[in-house]
Amino acid sequence: MQIEIYSDLVCPWCYIGKRRFEQALAAFPAADEVEVVYRPFQLNPAASAAGEPSALVYERKFGKPAAAVFGPLTEAAAAEGIEFRMERAVATNTFTAHRLLWFAARHGRQAEVKERLLAHYFTDGGHLGDPEQLTAIAVAAGLDREQVTGFLASQEGVREVRAELAHGAELGISSVPTFVFDGRVAVSGAQSPELLLEVMAKVAAGTVDRSAH
């Protein structure tokens, strides 16, 4: 079974949803037969690569102090064992980080890089638009420094990531996280491990039709 996860790297519910999905996968009897692929989605494709404090972005979006938004998100993350420090986060354009994930997938390190990118943003206050920080994350995940540096300085993967973004739009994916199971059923939102496990079991048994939740 292939499970494609559409998500953005600055989406708090995507990180929370990732943890819930991992719990579901750990309980799935045929977990070793599941291929997990992360697909790109951009909540704000017009965001500047220069970056700005995420608190400012949230205050503009919701019209209230960032702390009022961050509090419930931090509590939800803590329930899944994640430490959010969103007041330190640097909001930025995530296209280059998604391109790094595309590169990592071709070297068998996508899962490791994905986790480190999320932690870098939500916990460490990192800048996901900074090539040096992205390189350090990739190297820590086991990728070759020279290859990563050369890749980020090139245009490799630009066309492919844009195509993946366009494909997600064609599928009607408008919110994240969205989990697509074997191309047959899509589940949107940071759903419970129980629901995700139920969908996996039904897809594996062939008892679910193409639908969305």
N, CA, C and O of each residue as an XYZ file, in Angstrom:
852
protein
N       0.841     -1.188      0.000
C       0.000      0.000      0.000
C       0.885      1.250      0.000
O       1.861      1.333      0.745
N       0.534      2.200     -0.830
C       1.226      3.483     -0.819
C       0.324      4.527     -0.171
O      -0.854      4.644     -0.508
N       0.894      5.281      0.759
C       0.156      6.364      1.402
C       0.896      7.655      1.109
O       2.038      7.839      1.529
N       0.234      8.550      0.384
C       0.803      9.855      0.060
C       0.247     10.870      1.049
O      -0.963     10.962      1.255
N       1.152     11.626      1.655
C       0.746     12.615      2.649
C       1.055     13.999      2.110
O       2.218     14.386      1.986
N       0.007     14.740      1.791
C       0.160     16.126      1.336
C       0.201     17.018      2.570
O      -0.712     16.994      3.395
N       1.263     17.804      2.689
C       1.394     18.652      3.869
C       2.364     19.789      3.590
O       3.139     19.751      2.635
N       2.301     20.801      4.450
C       3.252     21.901      4.371
C       4.098     21.897      5.631
O       3.662     21.427      6.681
N       5.294     22.416      5.523
C       6.259     22.340      6.609
C       6.047     23.404      7.677
O       6.683     23.354      8.730
N       5.173     24.356      7.427
C       4.854     25.374      8.437
C       3.408     25.216      8.923
O       2.835     26.138      9.504
N       2.842     24.062      8.681
C       1.468     23.758      9.085
C       1.497     22.987     10.406
O       1.939     21.838     10.432
N       1.032     23.596     11.510
C       1.086     22.898     12.804
C       0.291     21.605     12.839
O       0.716     20.627     13.453
N      -0.866     21.596     12.181
C      -1.679     20.379     12.191
C      -1.055     19.272     11.347
O      -1.361     18.094     11.537
N      -0.188     19.648     10.423
C       0.520     18.629      9.647
C       1.510     17.872     10.523
O       1.672     16.661     10.373
N       2.172     18.576     11.434
C       3.103     17.918     12.354
C       2.333     17.048     13.348
O       2.717     15.910     13.618
N       1.254     17.591     13.880
C       0.411     16.825     14.803
C      -0.185     15.610     14.089
O      -0.203     14.506     14.633
N      -0.669     15.827     12.867
C      -1.236     14.730     12.091
C      -0.211     13.669     11.755
O      -0.541     12.485     11.684
N       1.022     14.077     11.550
C       2.101     13.118     11.274
C       2.279     12.169     12.452
O       2.415     10.960     12.261
N       2.277     12.702     13.654
C       2.429     11.866     14.846
C       1.255     10.887     14.987
O       1.446      9.717     15.317
N       0.064     11.376     14.736
C      -1.116     10.502     14.846
C      -1.074      9.412     13.787
O      -1.438      8.266     14.053
N      -0.632      9.767     12.594
C      -0.498      8.768     11.544
C       0.547      7.719     11.923
O       0.345      6.527     11.692
N       1.653      8.160     12.502
C       2.703      7.220     12.902
C       2.197      6.230     13.948
O       2.592      5.064     13.951
N       1.317      6.701     14.840
C       0.716      5.791     15.818
C      -0.157      4.754     15.109
O      -0.136      3.572     15.452
N      -0.922      5.210     14.119
C      -1.778      4.289     13.372
C      -0.943      3.268     12.608
O      -1.254      2.077     12.598
N       0.109      3.743     11.975
C       0.954      2.850     11.187
C       1.625      1.803     12.076
O       1.762      0.644     11.682
N       2.041      2.213     13.275
C       2.696      1.274     14.196
C       1.750      0.159     14.623
O       2.188     -0.938     14.971
N       0.445      0.447     14.595
C      -0.543     -0.559     14.999
C      -1.071     -1.378     13.824
O      -1.857     -2.306     14.016
N      -0.645     -1.038     12.611
C      -1.135     -1.719     11.418
C      -0.324     -2.998     11.190
O       0.899     -2.928     11.073
N      -0.971     -4.153     11.124
C      -0.240     -5.418     11.017
C       0.687     -5.520      9.805
O       1.726     -6.179      9.865
N       0.307     -4.865      8.706
C       1.118     -4.948      7.485
C       1.920     -3.668      7.277
O       2.108     -3.230      6.142
N       2.391     -3.070      8.359
C       3.112     -1.796      8.266
C       4.358     -1.895      7.403
O       4.731     -0.931      6.734
N       5.007     -3.063      7.413
C       6.237     -3.211      6.630
C       5.979     -3.243      5.133
O       6.920     -3.218      4.339
N       4.703     -3.298      4.740
C       4.337     -3.302      3.325
C       3.803     -1.940      2.879
O       3.333     -1.790      1.752
N       3.878     -0.965      3.756
C       3.364      0.379      3.452
C       4.510      1.289      3.013
O       5.547      1.369      3.671
N       4.303      1.965      1.900
C       5.249      2.972      1.419
C       4.653      4.349      1.693
O       3.577      4.682      1.197
N       5.365      5.142      2.487
C       4.896      6.484      2.821
C       5.664      7.499      1.983
O       6.895      7.520      1.986
N       4.924      8.338      1.266
C       5.532      9.363      0.423
C       4.953     10.721      0.802
O       3.735     10.892      0.852
N       5.829     11.682      1.069
C       5.372     13.035      1.396
C       5.296     13.871      0.124
O       6.257     13.951     -0.642
N       4.139     14.490     -0.087
C       3.896     15.340     -1.251
C       3.802     16.797     -0.808
O       3.380     17.073      0.315
N       4.185     17.725     -1.667
C       4.197     19.134     -1.264
C       2.836     19.806     -1.331
O       1.979     19.459     -2.144
N       2.673     20.774     -0.452
C       1.525     21.675     -0.452
C       2.021     22.972      0.159
O       2.794     22.947      1.117
N       1.593     24.099     -0.377
C       2.001     25.382      0.174
C       0.789     26.171      0.651
O      -0.082     26.531     -0.141
N       0.744     26.431      1.939
C      -0.335     27.233      2.499
C      -0.257     28.674      2.012
O      -1.281     29.327      1.813
N       0.968     29.165      1.823
C       1.158     30.542      1.363
C       2.275     30.579      0.322
O       3.408     30.929      0.651
N       1.974     30.225     -0.924
C       3.013     30.203     -1.960
C       3.602     31.571     -2.269
O       4.657     31.661     -2.897
N       2.933     32.642     -1.837
C       3.434     33.993     -2.088
C       4.336     34.500     -0.968
O       4.826     35.627     -1.034
N       4.560     33.686      0.052
C       5.396     34.108      1.179
C       6.815     34.404      0.725
O       7.332     33.772     -0.197
N       7.428     35.359      1.375
C       8.798     35.730      1.042
C       9.782     34.691      1.558
O       9.588     34.120      2.631
N      10.838     34.447      0.792
C      11.887     33.541      1.238
C      12.731     34.172      2.337
O      13.450     33.473      3.051
N      12.644     35.496      2.475
C      13.434     36.182      3.495
C      12.971     35.807      4.894
O      13.781     35.735      5.819
N      11.678     35.570      5.054
C      11.146     35.149      6.333
C      10.782     36.312      7.245
O      11.321     37.412      7.120
N       9.859     36.050      8.162
C       9.457     37.005      9.183
C       8.916     36.204     10.364
O       8.573     35.033     10.201
N       8.833     36.810     11.550
C       8.328     36.081     12.715
C       6.933     35.505     12.454
O       6.045     36.204     11.967
N       6.757     34.249     12.778
C       5.453     33.622     12.534
C       4.354     34.305     13.337
O       3.192     34.297     12.932
N       4.716     34.897     14.475
C       3.708     35.587     15.285
C       3.025     36.695     14.493
O       1.818     36.900     14.622
N       3.788     37.408     13.677
C       3.212     38.477     12.869
C       2.250     37.922     11.832
O       1.196     38.502     11.572
N       2.621     36.796     11.246
C       1.774     36.168     10.229
C       0.441     35.741     10.842
O      -0.617     35.983     10.262
N       0.490     35.113     12.001
C      -0.734     34.644     12.654
C      -1.601     35.806     13.119
O      -2.828     35.736     13.050
N      -0.970     36.864     13.589
C      -1.755     38.027     14.031
C      -2.476     38.688     12.862
O      -3.618     39.129     12.993
N      -1.797     38.753     11.715
C      -2.458     39.318     10.524
C      -3.606     38.422     10.074
O      -4.666     38.907      9.677
N      -3.389     37.130     10.137
C      -4.390     36.188      9.632
C      -5.623     36.112     10.524
O      -6.750     36.085     10.027
N      -5.415     36.078     11.838
C      -6.533     35.848     12.759
C      -7.010     37.104     13.479
O      -8.058     37.089     14.125
N      -6.243     38.194     13.371
C      -6.670     39.445     13.977
C      -6.679     39.449     15.492
O      -7.460     40.177     16.105
N      -5.831     38.654     16.099
C      -5.721     38.634     17.556
C      -4.294     38.265     17.936
O      -3.536     37.802     17.084
N      -3.910     38.460     19.196
C      -2.537     38.164     19.595
C      -2.134     36.734     19.259
O      -2.918     35.801     19.432
N      -0.918     36.571     18.781
C      -0.441     35.257     18.382
C      -0.515     34.249     19.524
O      -0.779     33.068     19.302
N      -0.281     34.720     20.740
C      -0.292     33.813     21.892
C      -1.640     33.118     22.052
O      -1.705     31.979     22.515
N      -2.713     33.803     21.669
C      -4.045     33.228     21.783
C      -4.242     32.072     20.802
O      -5.036     31.163     21.043
N      -3.504     32.127     19.693
C      -3.573     31.055     18.697
C      -2.567     29.959     19.045
O      -2.866     28.770     18.936
N      -1.387     30.369     19.459
C      -0.321     29.413     19.738
C      -0.651     28.499     20.916
O      -0.260     27.332     20.922
N      -1.370     29.022     21.917
C      -1.659     28.242     23.120
C      -2.337     26.914     22.833
O      -1.809     25.868     23.208
N      -3.503     26.926     22.173
C      -4.194     25.668     21.874
C      -3.371     24.737     20.970
O      -3.401     23.518     21.137
N      -2.643     25.316     20.021
C      -1.812     24.494     19.152
C      -0.697     23.810     19.939
O      -0.394     22.637     19.719
N      -0.096     24.560     20.855
C       0.983     24.001     21.679
C       0.464     22.864     22.554
O       1.153     21.862     22.750
N      -0.749     23.020     23.078
C      -1.348     21.964     23.899
C      -1.646     20.720     23.067
O      -1.403     19.597     23.509
N      -2.170     20.926     21.869
C      -2.466     19.786     20.999
C      -1.194     19.053     20.613
O      -1.175     17.824     20.554
N      -0.132     19.803     20.351
C       1.140     19.188     20.000
C       1.726     18.422     21.180
O       2.251     17.322     21.009
N       1.639     18.998     22.374
C       2.179     18.343     23.564
C       1.507     17.003     23.817
O       2.142     16.063     24.297
N       0.225     16.918     23.492
C      -0.498     15.656     23.667
C       0.057     14.556     22.778
O      -0.140     13.371     23.045
N       0.760     14.959     21.708
C       1.361     13.989     20.786
C       2.877     13.879     20.995
O       3.579     13.265     20.193
N       3.371     14.484     22.086
C       4.790     14.381     22.388
C       5.672     15.347     21.626
O       6.878     15.128     21.512
N       5.085     16.420     21.100
C       5.838     17.422     20.339
C       5.903     18.715     21.143
O       4.903     19.146     21.716
N       7.072     19.327     21.183
C       7.216     20.613     21.864
C       7.178     21.738     20.839
O       8.111     21.909     20.054
N       6.100     22.496     20.854
C       5.977     23.648     19.970
C       6.538     24.884     20.669
O       6.236     25.143     21.833
N       7.355     25.641     19.947
C       7.806     26.960     20.399
C       7.559     27.925     19.242
O       8.493     28.501     18.683
N       6.299     28.086     18.901
C       5.945     28.812     17.692
C       6.282     30.289     17.757
O       6.398     30.950     16.725
N       6.439     30.811     18.966
C       6.819     32.222     19.083
C       8.230     32.465     18.555
O       8.608     33.609     18.306
N       9.011     31.400     18.383
C      10.373     31.520     17.864
C      10.446     31.243     16.367
O      11.471     31.512     15.741
N       9.379     30.713     15.785
C       9.412     30.251     14.399
C       9.545     31.406     13.414
O       9.075     32.517     13.657
N      10.196     31.110     12.301
C      10.382     32.087     11.220
C       9.541     31.633     10.023
O       9.871     30.646      9.365
N       8.467     32.351      9.750
C       7.613     32.025      8.610
C       8.339     32.376      7.319
O       8.935     33.448      7.207
N       8.289     31.477      6.351
C       9.013     31.691      5.105
C       8.360     30.912      3.978
O       7.480     30.086      4.220
N       8.779     31.165      2.766
C       8.322     30.372      1.632
C       8.927     28.979      1.747
O      10.126     28.835      1.986
N       8.100     27.958      1.577
C       8.556     26.584      1.812
C       8.925     25.826      0.544
O       9.203     24.628      0.603
N       8.933     26.495     -0.593
C       9.177     25.772     -1.842
C      10.544     25.078     -1.848
O      10.642     23.911     -2.228
N      11.585     25.778     -1.436
C      12.922     25.176     -1.456
C      13.013     23.999     -0.496
O      13.671     23.004     -0.800
N      12.364     24.098      0.651
C      12.348     22.985      1.597
C      11.614     21.778      1.009
O      12.028     20.637      1.217
N      10.528     22.027      0.278
C       9.835     20.926     -0.406
C      10.728     20.317     -1.482
O      10.712     19.106     -1.705
N      11.488     21.153     -2.131
C      12.422     20.651     -3.145
C      13.482     19.763     -2.490
O      13.883     18.750     -3.063
N      13.930     20.136     -1.304
C      14.882     19.299     -0.576
C      14.259     17.950     -0.239
O      14.937     16.924     -0.304
N      12.985     17.936      0.117
C      12.300     16.670      0.384
C      12.229     15.804     -0.868
O      12.363     14.583     -0.799
N      12.020     16.442     -2.001
C      12.025     15.711     -3.287
C      13.387     15.057     -3.504
O      13.472     13.893     -3.895
N      14.446     15.817     -3.246
C      15.813     15.300     -3.383
C      16.068     14.166     -2.387
O      16.644     13.138     -2.744
N      15.641     14.357     -1.152
C      15.852     13.354     -0.114
C      15.152     12.040     -0.458
O      15.668     10.962     -0.164
N      13.979     12.131     -1.080
C      13.246     10.920     -1.461
C      14.051     10.080     -2.439
O      13.991      8.851     -2.405
N      14.791     10.733     -3.296
C      15.587     10.011     -4.293
C      16.858      9.411     -3.709
O      17.572      8.666     -4.379
N      17.128      9.742     -2.464
C      18.289      9.179     -1.779
C      17.882      8.388     -0.538
O      18.705      8.101      0.332
N      16.591      8.042     -0.477
C      16.113      7.199      0.610
C      16.099      7.839      1.984
O      16.157      7.131      2.990
N      16.022      9.156      2.052
C      16.075      9.849      3.333
C      14.915     10.827      3.522
O      15.017     11.750      4.331
N      13.826     10.642      2.797
C      12.749     11.622      2.885
C      12.131     11.687      4.275
O      11.892     12.777      4.795
N      11.870     10.539      4.879
C      11.232     10.523      6.200
C      12.086     11.230      7.235
O      11.580     11.995      8.056
N      13.394     10.967      7.191
C      14.299     11.588      8.162
C      14.352     13.103      7.973
O      14.318     13.857      8.946
N      14.435     13.539      6.727
C      14.514     14.969      6.457
C      13.196     15.656      6.820
O      13.203     16.762      7.359
N      12.080     15.013      6.532
C      10.772     15.584      6.865
C      10.660     15.861      8.354
O      10.271     16.958      8.756
N      10.996     14.881      9.170
C      10.897     15.042     10.615
C      11.808     16.164     11.106
O      11.409     16.964     11.952
N      13.017     16.222     10.585
C      13.975     17.241     11.028
C      13.553     18.645     10.586
O      13.775     19.611     11.315
N      12.954     18.767      9.417
C      12.470     20.069      8.960
C      11.357     20.580      9.862
O      11.344     21.753     10.236
N      10.427     19.706     10.211
C       9.322     20.103     11.077
C       9.824     20.517     12.459
O       9.399     21.537     13.001
N      10.725     19.726     13.021
C      11.265     20.050     14.338
C      12.065     21.356     14.292
O      12.041     22.145     15.236
N      12.766     21.565     13.186
C      13.577     22.773     13.050
C      12.693     24.010     13.086
O      13.051     25.014     13.702
N      11.552     23.945     12.437
C      10.653     25.095     12.391
C       9.873     25.261     13.692
O       9.884     26.336     14.292
N       9.196     24.198     14.128
C       8.256     24.334     15.233
C       8.907     24.329     16.615
O       8.370     24.921     17.552
N      10.046     23.674     16.751
C      10.687     23.583     18.066
C      11.925     24.459     18.177
O      12.142     25.107     19.201
N      12.739     24.480     17.121
C      14.027     25.162     17.203
C      14.004     26.601     16.707
O      14.994     27.318     16.857
N      12.898     27.034     16.119
C      12.832     28.401     15.610
C      13.680     28.612     14.376
O      14.162     29.717     14.128
N      13.866     27.553     13.597
C      14.720     27.630     12.418
C      14.067     28.312     11.233
O      12.865     28.580     11.220
N      14.895     28.583     10.240
C      14.482     29.292      9.023
C      14.558     28.304      7.857
O      15.647     27.968      7.391
N      13.404     27.845      7.394
C      13.360     26.820      6.344
C      13.618     27.373      4.951
O      13.581     26.629      3.971
N      13.877     28.665      4.855
C      14.236     29.240      3.565
C      15.729     29.502      3.450
O      16.197     29.992      2.422
N      16.474     29.182      4.490
C      17.914     29.431      4.528
C      18.662     28.209      4.007
O      18.589     27.149      4.628
N      19.385     28.318      2.877
C      20.081     27.160      2.306
C      21.078     26.513      3.266
O      21.233     25.291      3.266
N      21.751     27.317      4.081
C      22.724     26.747      5.017
C      22.027     25.899      6.082
O      22.513     24.830      6.450
N      20.899     26.379      6.566
C      20.159     25.601      7.560
C      19.567     24.344      6.933
O      19.562     23.281      7.554
N      19.073     24.461      5.714
C      18.545     23.284      5.024
C      19.644     22.256      4.789
O      19.416     21.055      4.933
N      20.815     22.718      4.435
C      21.943     21.811      4.215
C      22.293     21.073      5.501
O      22.511     19.862      5.486
N      22.345     21.796      6.606
C      22.676     21.175      7.891
C      21.651     20.107      8.263
O      22.011     19.052      8.786
N      20.388     20.376      7.996
C      19.330     19.398      8.281
C      19.526     18.150      7.433
O      19.434     17.029      7.935
N      19.798     18.348      6.143
C      19.970     17.219      5.233
C      21.172     16.368      5.623
O      21.100     15.140      5.596
N      22.272     17.014      5.984
C      23.475     16.287      6.382
C      23.226     15.497      7.664
O      23.670     14.356      7.790
N      22.516     16.104      8.611
C      22.193     15.411      9.862
C      21.314     14.190      9.606
O      21.317     13.239     10.388
N      20.561     14.222      8.506
C      19.696     13.099      8.146
C      20.421     12.046      7.320
O      19.827     11.044      6.920
N      21.715     12.275      7.063
C      22.505     11.263      6.375
C      22.832     11.529      4.930
O      23.389     10.661      4.258
N      22.499     12.714      4.428
C      22.798     13.039      3.036
C      24.189     13.663      2.921
O      24.732     14.194      3.889
N      24.744     13.586      1.727
C      26.090     14.093      1.470
C      26.073     15.618      1.339
O      25.269     16.174      0.592
N      26.958     16.281      2.065
C      26.963     17.741      2.092
C      27.191     18.347      0.708
O      26.470     19.261      0.309
N      28.172     17.854     -0.017
C      28.479     18.426     -1.332
C      27.319     18.240     -2.302
O      26.999     19.136     -3.083
N      26.698     17.079     -2.244
C      25.555     16.835     -3.129
C      24.394     17.761     -2.792
O      23.746     18.301     -3.689
N      24.132     17.944     -1.506
C      23.027     18.809     -1.083
C      23.307     20.258     -1.464
O      22.426     20.953     -1.971
N      24.539     20.713     -1.216
C      24.907     22.087     -1.553
C      24.749     22.350     -3.046
O      24.211     23.378     -3.458
N      25.228     21.407     -3.843
C      25.106     21.544     -5.289
C      23.660     21.531     -5.743
O      23.272     22.284     -6.636
N      22.868     20.673     -5.125
C      21.450     20.584     -5.476
C      20.723     21.881     -5.177
O      20.002     22.402     -6.027
N      20.910     22.407     -3.964
C      20.193     23.618     -3.575
C      20.602     24.827     -4.414
O      19.818     25.759     -4.590
N      21.825     24.808     -4.929
C      22.309     25.924     -5.760
C      21.842     25.796     -7.206
O      22.021     26.718     -8.002
N      21.246     24.659     -7.543
C      20.809     24.407     -8.913
C      19.307     24.631     -9.052
O      18.639     25.088     -8.124
N      18.794     24.298    -10.232
C      17.353     24.354    -10.481
C      16.754     22.946    -10.531
O      15.602     22.765    -10.925
N      17.540     21.968    -10.131
C      17.062     20.587    -10.152
C      15.863     20.433     -9.219
O      15.863     20.948     -8.101
N      14.865     19.733     -9.682
C      13.685     19.469     -8.879
C      12.628     20.555     -8.909
O      11.507     20.333     -8.451
N      12.960     21.731     -9.443
C      11.991     22.829     -9.472
C      10.764     22.439    -10.298
O       9.628     22.587     -9.846
N      11.003     21.948    -11.493
C       9.886     21.570    -12.367
C       9.070     20.437    -11.746
O       7.841     20.442    -11.806
N       9.764     19.470    -11.149
C       9.074     18.312    -10.594
C       8.211     18.686     -9.386
O       7.091     18.193     -9.247
N       8.722     19.545     -8.522
C       7.938     19.948     -7.348
C       6.745     20.803     -7.770
O       5.656     20.676     -7.209
N       6.948     21.660     -8.745
C       5.816     22.439     -9.255
C       4.751     21.521     -9.840
O       3.554     21.767     -9.685
N       5.192     20.464    -10.510
C       4.240     19.509    -11.083
C       3.474     18.779     -9.981
O       2.277     18.526    -10.119
N       4.155     18.443     -8.896
C       3.479     17.774     -7.789
C       2.473     18.708     -7.119
O       1.383     18.280     -6.737
N       2.835     19.967     -6.978
C       1.903     20.942     -6.418
C       0.660     21.072     -7.304
O      -0.468     21.123     -6.813
N       0.890     21.124     -8.603
C      -0.217     21.235     -9.547
C      -1.091     19.988     -9.513
O      -2.314     20.083     -9.612
N      -0.471     18.821     -9.373
C      -1.235     17.576     -9.327
C      -2.124     17.536     -8.086
O      -3.271     17.095     -8.147
N      -1.582     18.001     -6.961
C      -2.392     18.051     -5.755
C      -3.613     18.942     -5.938
O      -4.707     18.614     -5.478
N      -3.419     20.069     -6.611
C      -4.536     20.976     -6.875
C      -5.562     20.308     -7.784
O      -6.767     20.469     -7.594
N      -5.079     19.558     -8.773
C      -5.979     18.845     -9.683
C      -6.805     17.796     -8.942
O      -7.950     17.525     -9.302
N      -6.217     17.215     -7.915
C      -6.935     16.215     -7.118
C      -7.966     16.857     -6.200
O      -8.789     16.164     -5.602
N      -7.919     18.186     -6.090
C      -8.863     18.890     -5.238
C      -8.399     19.048     -3.807
O      -9.196     19.373     -2.927
N      -7.129     18.825     -3.564
C      -6.601     18.967     -2.211
C      -6.448     20.448     -1.896
O      -5.669     21.154     -2.537
N      -7.195     20.905     -0.912
C      -7.201     22.326     -0.577
C      -6.867     22.585      0.888
O      -6.783     23.737      1.316
N      -6.680     21.524      1.648
C      -6.305     21.665      3.053
C      -5.359     20.532      3.424
O      -5.368     19.465      2.809
N      -4.558     20.781      4.423
C      -3.584     19.779      4.834
C      -3.577     19.636      6.357
O      -3.911     20.570      7.086
N      -3.183     18.426      6.826
C      -2.700     17.300      6.031
C      -3.838     16.565      5.318
O      -4.973     16.539      5.795
N      -3.515     15.976      4.181
C      -4.426     15.079      3.484
C      -3.677     13.790      3.189
O      -2.590     13.803      2.612
N      -4.270     12.687      3.589
C      -3.676     11.362      3.407
C      -4.400     10.656      2.269
O      -5.621     10.506      2.302
N      -3.654     10.225      1.272
C      -4.245      9.526      0.134
C      -3.762      8.077      0.165
O      -2.568      7.806      0.042
N      -4.699      7.162      0.329
C      -4.393      5.748      0.493
C      -4.549      5.006     -0.831
O      -5.657      4.855     -1.344
N      -3.435      4.550     -1.370
C      -3.426      3.778     -2.619
C      -4.169      4.469     -3.746
O      -4.688      3.810     -4.646
N      -4.223      5.797     -3.703
C      -4.905      6.537     -4.754
C      -6.400      6.321     -4.775
O      -7.071      6.723     -5.726
N      -6.944      5.680     -3.718
C      -8.361      5.321     -3.732
C      -9.209      6.093     -2.741
O     -10.388      6.345     -2.993
N      -8.623      6.468     -1.620
C      -9.399      7.177     -0.612
C      -8.539      8.263      0.005
O      -7.360      8.050      0.286
N      -9.132      9.421      0.212
C      -8.415     10.553      0.800
C      -9.053     10.926      2.130
O     -10.276     10.996      2.251
N      -8.215     11.161      3.113
C      -8.669     11.582      4.435
C      -7.970     12.896      4.762
O      -6.741     12.968      4.771
N      -8.754     13.930      5.030
C      -8.192     15.249      5.325
C      -8.235     15.548      6.816
O      -9.149     15.127      7.524
N      -7.232     16.279      7.275
C      -7.184     16.707      8.657
C      -6.314     15.818      9.520
O      -5.970     14.699      9.140
N      -5.960     16.338     10.700
C      -5.143     15.588     11.660
C      -6.053     14.637     12.422
O      -6.344     14.843     13.600
N      -6.494     13.596     11.734
C      -7.469     12.667     12.295
C      -6.841     11.776     13.364
O      -5.620     11.702     13.494
N      -7.693     11.110     14.119
C      -7.223     10.245     15.198
C      -6.507      9.024     14.638
O      -6.784      8.608     13.513
N      -5.584      8.441     15.414
C      -4.936      7.204     14.980
C      -5.952      6.102     14.688
O      -5.760      5.292     13.781
N      -7.024      6.080     15.458
C      -8.032      5.032     15.277
C      -8.695      5.121     13.907
O      -8.880      4.108     13.231
N      -9.052      6.337     13.502
C      -9.684      6.499     12.191
C      -8.716      6.148     11.072
O      -9.087      5.465     10.118
N      -7.472      6.615     11.186
C      -6.483      6.327     10.143
C      -6.204      4.831     10.049
O      -6.048      4.291      8.954
N      -6.141      4.169     11.191
C      -5.924      2.715     11.196
C      -7.099      2.000     10.547
O      -6.909      1.037      9.804
N      -8.299      2.460     10.820
C      -9.497      1.859     10.227
C      -9.470      1.988      8.704
O      -9.797      1.038      7.993
N      -9.082      3.156      8.209
C      -9.011      3.352      6.763
C      -7.941      2.444      6.151
O      -8.171      1.834      5.106
N      -6.784      2.353      6.791
C      -5.725      1.475      6.279
C      -6.207      0.033      6.172
O      -5.950     -0.650      5.181
N      -6.907     -0.416      7.203
C      -7.400     -1.794      7.212
C      -8.409     -2.026      6.094
O      -8.385     -3.066      5.436
N      -9.294     -1.057      5.879
C     -10.301     -1.204      4.827
C      -9.676     -1.164      3.438
O     -10.073     -1.921      2.552
N      -8.704     -0.288      3.249
C      -8.022     -0.220      1.954
C      -7.277     -1.517      1.686
O      -7.314     -2.042      0.574
N      -6.608     -2.027      2.697
C      -5.867     -3.284      2.541
C      -6.796     -4.442      2.215
O      -6.436     -5.344      1.459
N      -7.997     -4.412      2.791
C      -8.961     -5.489      2.557
C      -9.784     -5.283      1.292
O     -10.545     -6.160      0.883
N      -9.622     -4.107      0.674
C     -10.372     -3.814     -0.542
C     -11.834     -3.553     -0.298
O     -12.662     -3.772     -1.182
N     -12.171     -3.081      0.907
C     -13.580     -2.862      1.243
C     -13.939     -1.385      1.322
O     -14.954     -1.027      1.919
N     -13.135     -0.541      0.738
C     -13.433      0.888      0.770
C     -13.448      1.430     -0.647
O     -12.609      1.065     -1.470
N     -14.407      2.304     -0.927
C     -14.497      2.945     -2.236
C     -13.776      4.271     -2.180
O     -13.470      4.792     -1.107
N     -13.505      4.817     -3.379
C     -12.863      6.122     -3.459
C     -13.766      7.160     -2.822
O     -14.920      7.325     -3.219
N     -13.225      7.862     -1.822
C     -14.041      8.853     -1.126
C     -13.130      9.802     -0.363
O     -11.907      9.674     -0.407
N     -13.724     10.738      0.324
C     -12.960     11.686      1.121
C     -13.628     11.844      2.467
O     -14.852     11.759      2.562
N     -12.853     12.069      3.504
C     -13.367     12.261      4.851
C     -12.934     13.602      5.380
O     -13.268     13.957      6.510
